[in-house]
Amino acid sequence: MVTALYLAILSCEIAFWIVLALGLVARYVWKRPALGQGLLLSLPIIDLALIAFTILDLRSGTTASFAHGLAAAYIGFTIGFGALVVRWADQQVAHRFAGAPAPPAPPQTGLQSLI
């Protein structure tokens, strides 16, 4: 059965990519860097919304389930890797639409190749 928490997680994931895309489009395609910056800076609000929804779900008396663990994993991933994803996407879009230099190729050997 699909619970509201699963829908909230899916909605937050979709919202993350939509806001990220809109922020980059505003910055590089529409030439509105302030709008793009504002959209990109609003990305953590999506995580806060999921945290709030998860807390409200638990406070309503539901037993912690896989959905709550999935929400925690999603939030942990976005805290740990969200900035890297935004930086990578920003470099790709800047190169494609704003004439920025090509992003550096990932390392093929060493510890950095594992990350």
N, C-alpha and C positions, 0 to 999 in steps of 0.2 A: 504494500500500500504506500502510495506517495503521500508523505506528510508535508505540512506547510514549511517545515524546516528545509526539506530537500528542495522545495520550490524557491525558498529564500536563497539557498546556496547557489542554485542555478541562475537565479535572477542577478545575484551579485557578480557571478562570473561573466554573464552577458553584459551587465552594466560596466564592468571594468574595461572590457574590450571596446565597447561603444564609446565610453568617455575617453579612453586612450586614443582611439582613432579620431574622434572629434577634436581633441586637443592638438594632435599632430596636423590634422587637416587645417585647423584654424591657424596654426603657427606657420606652416610652410606653403599651403595652397592658397588660402584666403589672405595671407600676409597680415594676419592679426595676432602678433606675438603675445600681446597682453591677454587676449582671450584664451589663446592656447595655453599659456602659463597658468591661468586661473583654472582651466579645466584639468590640467595635469596635477595641479596642487590639490584638487578636490578628490583625487583618487582614494586617499585614505578614508574619506567619509563613507565610501562603500563598505570598507572593512568595519568601521564603527557601527554601521547599520546592521551588519550581520552579527556582530558581537551583541548588540542590543537585542536583536530578535532572538538570539540563542539564549540570552539571559532571561528574557521574558518567557520563553518557552519552558525553561527549567523552573522558573519561579511559579509557573501555573500548575506545577505539580507533576509534570511528566517525568518519567524515569529517564535517566541519561541513556541514550541509545547510540547506534552506529551513526545516525545523522548528526548527533552532537560532536562525536569524534571527527566526522568528516568536516564539519564546520570549523573545528579547532585546527585541523590539518590545513584547510584552505587558508585560514587566517595566518597560520604559521608560515605557509608558503609565500603568501603575499608580503608578509613582513620581512621574510628572509630574502626573497628573490624579486619582489616587486620593483625595486629600484633598478635592478639589472635588466629586467624586461623592458622597463620604460626607456632606459638608456640605449638598449639595443634597438628598439623600435625607433627612437628618435634619430639615431645614426643612420638607419636604413632609409627613413623618410627624408632626412636632410640630404642624403646622397642622391636619392631619386628625384626629388622635387626642387631642391634649393642649390644644387650644384656643389654641395660639400664633397670633400674627398671621400673615397671609398672607405668603409670601415675596415679596420685591420682584420686580417684573416685569423681565425683561432689558432693557437699553437698546436703543433702536431705531436710534440713530446713534452715530457716534464710534468710537474705537478699541475700546472695551469691547464694542460690538455684534459685533465680529469674533471675539471669544473665546468 
